[in-house]
Amino acid sequence: MQQVLLALGKRLRELRAEREVSQEAFADLCGLHRTAMSLLERGKRVPSLRTLLTLSQGFGISLSELLEGVDKGVTKRRM
């Protein structure tokens, strides 16, 4: 799980950097606190589905685009 959270945080930082927007400005745009955004980007907080949707809307992308590549390298379990 920690691998996925770290990968998600990296993805969020990359998307934000592409748009050349500060962490605080993006958090404000999404209606999140800057501290919450920082925790997400550092992989220290597990986001809810609502938060993921809010972030994807803030970036102007779909949820699947937001999560693209986040599970790469995670070993899949067979059921």
Biopython code that builds the backbone (N, CA, C, O; Angstrom):
import numpy as np
from Bio.PDB.StructureBuilder import StructureBuilder

atoms = [
    (1, "MET", "N", (0.823, -1.196, 0.000)),
    (1, "MET", "CA", (0.000, 0.000, 0.000)),
    (1, "MET", "C", (0.870, 1.265, 0.000)),
    (1, "MET", "O", (0.565, 2.239, -0.689)),
    (2, "GLN", "N", (1.948, 1.236, 0.777)),
    (2, "GLN", "CA", (2.810, 2.421, 0.858)),
    (2, "GLN", "C", (3.408, 2.765, -0.506)),
    (2, "GLN", "O", (3.549, 3.938, -0.852)),
    (3, "GLN", "N", (3.759, 1.725, -1.281)),
    (3, "GLN", "CA", (4.298, 1.946, -2.633)),
    (3, "GLN", "C", (3.309, 2.727, -3.485)),
    (3, "GLN", "O", (3.691, 3.646, -4.209)),
    (4, "VAL", "N", (2.055, 2.360, -3.396)),
    (4, "VAL", "CA", (1.008, 3.005, -4.196)),
    (4, "VAL", "C", (0.825, 4.450, -3.747)),
    (4, "VAL", "O", (0.673, 5.343, -4.581)),
    (5, "LEU", "N", (0.837, 4.688, -2.436)),
    (5, "LEU", "CA", (0.679, 6.057, -1.924)),
    (5, "LEU", "C", (1.846, 6.941, -2.363)),
    (5, "LEU", "O", (1.645, 8.097, -2.736)),
    (6, "LEU", "N", (3.053, 6.403, -2.321)),
    (6, "LEU", "CA", (4.222, 7.175, -2.762)),
    (6, "LEU", "C", (4.150, 7.462, -4.262)),
    (6, "LEU", "O", (4.485, 8.560, -4.706)),
    (7, "ALA", "N", (3.712, 6.468, -5.038)),
    (7, "ALA", "CA", (3.574, 6.664, -6.486)),
    (7, "ALA", "C", (2.490, 7.687, -6.799)),
    (7, "ALA", "O", (2.642, 8.501, -7.710)),
    (8, "LEU", "N", (1.400, 7.646, -6.046)),
    (8, "LEU", "CA", (0.336, 8.632, -6.239)),
    (8, "LEU", "C", (0.855, 10.028, -5.911)),
    (8, "LEU", "O", (0.589, 10.977, -6.649)),
    (9, "GLY", "N", (1.586, 10.157, -4.822)),
    (9, "GLY", "CA", (2.149, 11.450, -4.450)),
    (9, "GLY", "C", (3.063, 11.995, -5.533)),
    (9, "GLY", "O", (3.021, 13.182, -5.856)),
    (10, "LYS", "N", (3.886, 11.124, -6.089)),
    (10, "LYS", "CA", (4.781, 11.528, -7.177)),
    (10, "LYS", "C", (3.980, 11.982, -8.386)),
    (10, "LYS", "O", (4.314, 12.979, -9.027)),
    (11, "ARG", "N", (2.925, 11.243, -8.692)),
    (11, "ARG", "CA", (2.052, 11.594, -9.836)),
    (11, "ARG", "C", (1.414, 12.959, -9.622)),
    (11, "ARG", "O", (1.350, 13.770, -10.546)),
    (12, "LEU", "N", (0.942, 13.215, -8.405)),
    (12, "LEU", "CA", (0.327, 14.513, -8.098)),
    (12, "LEU", "C", (1.333, 15.650, -8.264)),
    (12, "LEU", "O", (1.014, 16.685, -8.847)),
    (13, "ARG", "N", (2.550, 15.454, -7.748)),
    (13, "ARG", "CA", (3.585, 16.493, -7.886)),
    (13, "ARG", "C", (3.910, 16.758, -9.344)),
    (13, "ARG", "O", (4.065, 17.907, -9.757)),
    (14, "GLU", "N", (4.013, 15.673, -10.134)),
    (14, "GLU", "CA", (4.335, 15.827, -11.555)),
    (14, "GLU", "C", (3.242, 16.600, -12.287)),
    (14, "GLU", "O", (3.529, 17.518, -13.055)),
    (15, "LEU", "N", (1.992, 16.224, -12.043)),
    (15, "LEU", "CA", (0.878, 16.911, -12.711)),
    (15, "LEU", "C", (0.828, 18.386, -12.317)),
    (15, "LEU", "O", (0.563, 19.255, -13.147)),
    (16, "ARG", "N", (1.084, 18.651, -11.044)),
    (16, "ARG", "CA", (1.056, 20.038, -10.562)),
    (16, "ARG", "C", (2.212, 20.832, -11.167)),
    (16, "ARG", "O", (2.042, 21.992, -11.542)),
    (17, "ALA", "N", (3.384, 20.211, -11.261)),
    (17, "ALA", "CA", (4.555, 20.879, -11.841)),
    (17, "ALA", "C", (4.341, 21.192, -13.322)),
    (17, "ALA", "O", (4.748, 22.248, -13.805)),
    (18, "GLU", "N", (3.697, 20.262, -14.039)),
    (18, "GLU", "CA", (3.393, 20.490, -15.457)),
    (18, "GLU", "C", (2.549, 21.747, -15.651)),
    (18, "GLU", "O", (2.679, 22.454, -16.651)),
    (19, "ARG", "N", (1.693, 22.004, -14.687)),
    (19, "ARG", "CA", (0.798, 23.170, -14.770)),
    (19, "ARG", "C", (1.400, 24.412, -14.127)),
    (19, "ARG", "O", (0.793, 25.483, -14.114)),
    (20, "GLU", "N", (2.610, 24.243, -13.594)),
    (20, "GLU", "CA", (3.354, 25.351, -12.967)),
    (20, "GLU", "C", (2.516, 26.085, -11.922)),
    (20, "GLU", "O", (2.409, 27.312, -11.931)),
    (21, "VAL", "N", (1.926, 25.299, -11.022)),
    (21, "VAL", "CA", (1.106, 25.876, -9.962)),
    (21, "VAL", "C", (1.667, 25.403, -8.618)),
    (21, "VAL", "O", (2.093, 24.256, -8.477)),
    (22, "SER", "N", (1.660, 26.293, -7.648)),
    (22, "SER", "CA", (2.183, 25.941, -6.329)),
    (22, "SER", "C", (1.247, 24.968, -5.626)),
    (22, "SER", "O", (0.071, 24.850, -5.968)),
    (23, "GLN", "N", (1.786, 24.290, -4.657)),
    (23, "GLN", "CA", (0.998, 23.356, -3.864)),
    (23, "GLN", "C", (-0.163, 24.085, -3.185)),
    (23, "GLN", "O", (-1.292, 23.594, -3.174)),
    (24, "GLU", "N", (0.120, 25.240, -2.628)),
    (24, "GLU", "CA", (-0.911, 26.016, -1.941)),
    (24, "GLU", "C", (-2.003, 26.486, -2.908)),
    (24, "GLU", "O", (-3.191, 26.402, -2.596)),
    (25, "ALA", "N", (-1.600, 26.976, -4.069)),
    (25, "ALA", "CA", (-2.577, 27.458, -5.052)),
    (25, "ALA", "C", (-3.452, 26.316, -5.556)),
    (25, "ALA", "O", (-4.660, 26.483, -5.728)),
    (26, "PHE", "N", (-2.841, 25.150, -5.792)),
    (26, "PHE", "CA", (-3.635, 24.020, -6.273)),
    (26, "PHE", "C", (-4.584, 23.522, -5.189)),
    (26, "PHE", "O", (-5.735, 23.188, -5.470)),
    (27, "ALA", "N", (-4.103, 23.475, -3.964)),
    (27, "ALA", "CA", (-4.963, 23.062, -2.849)),
    (27, "ALA", "C", (-6.164, 24.003, -2.738)),
    (27, "ALA", "O", (-7.297, 23.554, -2.562)),
    (28, "ASP", "N", (-5.914, 25.296, -2.839)),
    (28, "ASP", "CA", (-7.004, 26.283, -2.793)),
    (28, "ASP", "C", (-7.998, 26.056, -3.928)),
    (28, "ASP", "O", (-9.210, 26.101, -3.718)),
    (29, "LEU", "N", (-7.487, 25.816, -5.113)),
    (29, "LEU", "CA", (-8.335, 25.565, -6.281)),
    (29, "LEU", "C", (-9.261, 24.372, -6.051)),
    (29, "LEU", "O", (-10.418, 24.381, -6.472)),
    (30, "CYS", "N", (-8.738, 23.348, -5.381)),
    (30, "CYS", "CA", (-9.501, 22.123, -5.128)),
    (30, "CYS", "C", (-10.350, 22.188, -3.859)),
    (30, "CYS", "O", (-11.167, 21.303, -3.607)),
    (31, "GLY", "N", (-10.155, 23.226, -3.073)),
    (31, "GLY", "CA", (-10.891, 23.316, -1.816)),
    (31, "GLY", "C", (-10.290, 22.457, -0.716)),
    (31, "GLY", "O", (-10.981, 22.062, 0.224)),
    (32, "LEU", "N", (-8.997, 22.170, -0.838)),
    (32, "LEU", "CA", (-8.288, 21.393, 0.167)),
    (32, "LEU", "C", (-7.349, 22.304, 0.950)),
    (32, "LEU", "O", (-6.981, 23.380, 0.477)),
    (33, "HIS", "N", (-6.966, 21.875, 2.134)),
    (33, "HIS", "CA", (-5.977, 22.621, 2.907)),
    (33, "HIS", "C", (-4.598, 22.288, 2.356)),
    (33, "HIS", "O", (-4.367, 21.171, 1.893)),
    (34, "ARG", "N", (-3.696, 23.232, 2.402)),
    (34, "ARG", "CA", (-2.347, 23.025, 1.891)),
    (34, "ARG", "C", (-1.665, 21.854, 2.600)),
    (34, "ARG", "O", (-0.928, 21.094, 1.972)),
    (35, "THR", "N", (-1.904, 21.709, 3.882)),
    (35, "THR", "CA", (-1.320, 20.605, 4.635)),
    (35, "THR", "C", (-1.820, 19.260, 4.119)),
    (35, "THR", "O", (-1.045, 18.308, 4.018)),
    (36, "ALA", "N", (-3.098, 19.175, 3.793)),
    (36, "ALA", "CA", (-3.659, 17.934, 3.247)),
    (36, "ALA", "C", (-2.987, 17.603, 1.918)),
    (36, "ALA", "O", (-2.661, 16.447, 1.649)),
    (37, "MET", "N", (-2.785, 18.620, 1.097)),
    (37, "MET", "CA", (-2.131, 18.412, -0.200)),
    (37, "MET", "C", (-0.695, 17.926, 0.008)),
    (37, "MET", "O", (-0.230, 17.032, -0.699)),
    (38, "SER", "N", (-0.012, 18.507, 0.961)),
    (38, "SER", "CA", (1.352, 18.105, 1.273)),
    (38, "SER", "C", (1.400, 16.645, 1.728)),
    (38, "SER", "O", (2.270, 15.889, 1.298)),
    (39, "LEU", "N", (0.478, 16.255, 2.587)),
    (39, "LEU", "CA", (0.431, 14.874, 3.069)),
    (39, "LEU", "C", (0.163, 13.898, 1.916)),
    (39, "LEU", "O", (0.754, 12.819, 1.866)),
    (40, "LEU", "N", (-0.716, 14.270, 1.005)),
    (40, "LEU", "CA", (-1.006, 13.426, -0.154)),
    (40, "LEU", "C", (0.228, 13.280, -1.044)),
    (40, "LEU", "O", (0.552, 12.179, -1.489)),
    (41, "GLU", "N", (0.906, 14.385, -1.296)),
    (41, "GLU", "CA", (2.076, 14.352, -2.175)),
    (41, "GLU", "C", (3.241, 13.590, -1.561)),
    (41, "GLU", "O", (4.094, 13.081, -2.289)),
    (42, "ARG", "N", (3.294, 13.502, -0.245)),
    (42, "ARG", "CA", (4.361, 12.759, 0.422)),
    (42, "ARG", "C", (3.964, 11.318, 0.733)),
    (42, "ARG", "O", (4.740, 10.578, 1.338)),
    (43, "GLY", "N", (2.763, 10.919, 0.323)),
    (43, "GLY", "CA", (2.315, 9.549, 0.555)),
    (43, "GLY", "C", (1.997, 9.249, 2.001)),
    (43, "GLY", "O", (2.071, 8.100, 2.435)),
    (44, "LYS", "N", (1.641, 10.286, 2.752)),
    (44, "LYS", "CA", (1.369, 10.137, 4.184)),
    (44, "LYS", "C", (-0.117, 10.065, 4.503)),
    (44, "LYS", "O", (-0.488, 9.864, 5.659)),
    (45, "ARG", "N", (-0.962, 10.223, 3.515)),
    (45, "ARG", "CA", (-2.410, 10.177, 3.733)),
    (45, "ARG", "C", (-3.065, 9.353, 2.630)),
    (45, "ARG", "O", (-2.714, 9.466, 1.456)),
    (46, "VAL", "N", (-4.014, 8.530, 3.030)),
    (46, "VAL", "CA", (-4.783, 7.740, 2.071)),
    (46, "VAL", "C", (-5.980, 8.589, 1.639)),
    (46, "VAL", "O", (-6.844, 8.902, 2.457)),
    (47, "PRO", "N", (-6.034, 8.960, 0.360)),
    (47, "PRO", "CA", (-7.141, 9.811, -0.089)),
    (47, "PRO", "C", (-8.444, 9.032, -0.239)),
    (47, "PRO", "O", (-8.441, 7.857, -0.603)),
    (48, "SER", "N", (-9.536, 9.695, 0.042)),
    (48, "SER", "CA", (-10.849, 9.093, -0.202)),
    (48, "SER", "C", (-11.138, 9.176, -1.701)),
    (48, "SER", "O", (-10.458, 9.886, -2.441)),
    (49, "LEU", "N", (-12.143, 8.447, -2.122)),
    (49, "LEU", "CA", (-12.557, 8.525, -3.518)),
    (49, "LEU", "C", (-12.994, 9.942, -3.853)),
    (49, "LEU", "O", (-12.702, 10.442, -4.939)),
    (50, "ARG", "N", (-13.686, 10.585, -2.936)),
    (50, "ARG", "CA", (-14.124, 11.970, -3.147)),
    (50, "ARG", "C", (-12.918, 12.897, -3.367)),
    (50, "ARG", "O", (-12.948, 13.763, -4.242)),
    (51, "THR", "N", (-11.868, 12.709, -2.573)),
    (51, "THR", "CA", (-10.665, 13.536, -2.733)),
    (51, "THR", "C", (-10.002, 13.276, -4.074)),
    (51, "THR", "O", (-9.558, 14.212, -4.739)),
    (52, "LEU", "N", (-9.929, 12.007, -4.480)),
    (52, "LEU", "CA", (-9.342, 11.685, -5.786)),
    (52, "LEU", "C", (-10.131, 12.332, -6.919)),
    (52, "LEU", "O", (-9.547, 12.850, -7.872)),
    (53, "LEU", "N", (-11.451, 12.302, -6.815)),
    (53, "LEU", "CA", (-12.288, 12.951, -7.830)),
    (53, "LEU", "C", (-12.062, 14.458, -7.838)),
    (53, "LEU", "O", (-11.983, 15.073, -8.901)),
    (54, "THR", "N", (-11.958, 15.047, -6.657)),
    (54, "THR", "CA", (-11.699, 16.487, -6.549)),
    (54, "THR", "C", (-10.373, 16.853, -7.200)),
    (54, "THR", "O", (-10.282, 17.847, -7.920)),
    (55, "LEU", "N", (-9.348, 16.051, -6.948)),
    (55, "LEU", "CA", (-8.033, 16.303, -7.540)),
    (55, "LEU", "C", (-8.075, 16.163, -9.057)),
    (55, "LEU", "O", (-7.520, 16.993, -9.776)),
    (56, "SER", "N", (-8.731, 15.114, -9.542)),
    (56, "SER", "CA", (-8.797, 14.929, -10.997)),
    (56, "SER", "C", (-9.535, 16.090, -11.654)),
    (56, "SER", "O", (-9.144, 16.539, -12.731)),
    (57, "GLN", "N", (-10.587, 16.577, -11.026)),
    (57, "GLN", "CA", (-11.316, 17.736, -11.558)),
    (57, "GLN", "C", (-10.441, 18.986, -11.523)),
    (57, "GLN", "O", (-10.479, 19.802, -12.444)),
    (58, "GLY", "N", (-9.657, 19.132, -10.463)),
    (58, "GLY", "CA", (-8.742, 20.271, -10.368)),
    (58, "GLY", "C", (-7.715, 20.272, -11.480)),
    (58, "GLY", "O", (-7.342, 21.330, -11.987)),
    (59, "PHE", "N", (-7.257, 19.089, -11.863)),
    (59, "PHE", "CA", (-6.302, 18.963, -12.957)),
    (59, "PHE", "C", (-6.989, 18.988, -14.319)),
    (59, "PHE", "O", (-6.329, 19.154, -15.345)),
    (60, "GLY", "N", (-8.310, 18.823, -14.331)),
    (60, "GLY", "CA", (-9.037, 18.798, -15.594)),
    (60, "GLY", "C", (-8.838, 17.502, -16.356)),
    (60, "GLY", "O", (-8.848, 17.486, -17.587)),
    (61, "ILE", "N", (-8.658, 16.406, -15.613)),
    (61, "ILE", "CA", (-8.454, 15.102, -16.231)),
    (61, "ILE", "C", (-9.409, 14.091, -15.594)),
    (61, "ILE", "O", (-10.041, 14.372, -14.575)),
    (62, "SER", "N", (-9.499, 12.921, -16.207)),
    (62, "SER", "CA", (-10.361, 11.874, -15.649)),
    (62, "SER", "C", (-9.651, 11.203, -14.468)),
    (62, "SER", "O", (-8.438, 11.325, -14.295)),
    (63, "LEU", "N", (-10.430, 10.508, -13.682)),
    (63, "LEU", "CA", (-9.875, 9.785, -12.544)),
    (63, "LEU", "C", (-8.873, 8.734, -13.013)),
    (63, "LEU", "O", (-7.834, 8.539, -12.382)),
    (64, "SER", "N", (-9.181, 8.062, -14.116)),
    (64, "SER", "CA", (-8.255, 7.044, -14.628)),
    (64, "SER", "C", (-6.933, 7.681, -15.084)),
    (64, "SER", "O", (-5.872, 7.078, -14.928)),
    (65, "GLU", "N", (-6.994, 8.883, -15.639)),
    (65, "GLU", "CA", (-5.759, 9.586, -16.025)),
    (65, "GLU", "C", (-4.959, 9.977, -14.786)),
    (65, "GLU", "O", (-3.731, 9.898, -14.787)),
    (66, "LEU", "N", (-5.644, 10.393, -13.744)),
    (66, "LEU", "CA", (-4.969, 10.762, -12.494)),
    (66, "LEU", "C", (-4.197, 9.577, -11.926)),
    (66, "LEU", "O", (-3.074, 9.730, -11.446)),
    (67, "LEU", "N", (-4.805, 8.400, -11.984)),
    (67, "LEU", "CA", (-4.201, 7.207, -11.384)),
    (67, "LEU", "C", (-3.289, 6.432, -12.340)),
    (67, "LEU", "O", (-2.761, 5.377, -11.986)),
    (68, "GLU", "N", (-3.111, 6.956, -13.537)),
    (68, "GLU", "CA", (-2.299, 6.275, -14.552)),
    (68, "GLU", "C", (-0.893, 5.964, -14.034)),
    (68, "GLU", "O", (-0.150, 6.857, -13.627)),
    (69, "GLY", "N", (-0.552, 4.675, -14.061)),
    (69, "GLY", "CA", (0.793, 4.247, -13.685)),
    (69, "GLY", "C", (1.049, 4.148, -12.197)),
    (69, "GLY", "O", (2.138, 3.739, -11.793)),
    (70, "VAL", "N", (0.087, 4.506, -11.375)),
    (70, "VAL", "CA", (0.295, 4.525, -9.931)),
    (70, "VAL", "C", (0.536, 3.119, -9.375)),
    (70, "VAL", "O", (1.293, 2.957, -8.418)),
    (71, "ASP", "N", (-0.093, 2.115, -9.956)),
    (71, "ASP", "CA", (0.085, 0.746, -9.449)),
    (71, "ASP", "C", (1.199, -0.022, -10.161)),
    (71, "ASP", "O", (1.347, -1.229, -9.970)),
    (72, "LYS", "N", (1.969, 0.671, -10.970)),
    (72, "LYS", "CA", (3.062, 0.033, -11.700)),
    (72, "LYS", "C", (4.084, -0.500, -10.699)),
    (72, "LYS", "O", (4.469, 0.200, -9.762)),
    (73, "GLY", "N", (4.512, -1.716, -10.897)),
    (73, "GLY", "CA", (5.507, -2.303, -10.022)),
    (73, "GLY", "C", (4.926, -2.964, -8.783)),
    (73, "GLY", "O", (5.663, -3.555, -7.993)),
    (74, "VAL", "N", (3.615, -2.873, -8.603)),
    (74, "VAL", "CA", (2.978, -3.541, -7.474)),
    (74, "VAL", "C", (2.658, -4.963, -7.889)),
    (74, "VAL", "O", (2.045, -5.185, -8.934)),
    (75, "THR", "N", (3.062, -5.916, -7.090)),
    (75, "THR", "CA", (2.810, -7.320, -7.402)),
    (75, "THR", "C", (1.326, -7.608, -7.299)),
    (75, "THR", "O", (0.690, -7.314, -6.287)),
    (76, "LYS", "N", (0.794, -8.174, -8.338)),
    (76, "LYS", "CA", (-0.627, -8.520, -8.388)),
    (76, "LYS", "C", (-0.837, -9.867, -7.697)),
    (76, "LYS", "O", (-0.059, -10.801, -7.891)),
    (77, "ARG", "N", (-1.877, -9.956, -6.904)),
    (77, "ARG", "CA", (-2.223, -11.212, -6.242)),
    (77, "ARG", "C", (-3.236, -11.959, -7.090)),
    (77, "ARG", "O", (-4.144, -11.361, -7.668)),
    (78, "ARG", "N", (-3.075, -13.246, -7.157)),
    (78, "ARG", "CA", (-4.032, -14.083, -7.876)),
    (78, "ARG", "C", (-5.032, -14.630, -6.874)),
    (78, "ARG", "O", (-4.669, -15.018, -5.764)),
    (79, "MET", "N", (-6.279, -14.656, -7.273)),
    (79, "MET", "CA", (-7.316, -15.164, -6.375)),
    (79, "MET", "C", (-7.699, -16.560, -6.760)),
    (79, "MET", "O", (-8.562, -17.162, -6.121)),
]
sb = StructureBuilder()
sb.init_structure("model")
sb.init_model(0)
sb.init_chain("A")
sb.init_seg("    ")
for serial, (resi, resn, name, xyz) in enumerate(atoms, 1):
    if name == "N":
        sb.init_residue(resn, " ", resi, " ")
    sb.init_atom(name, np.array(xyz, "f"), 0.0, 1.0, " ", f" {name:<3s}", serial, name[0])
structure = sb.get_structure()
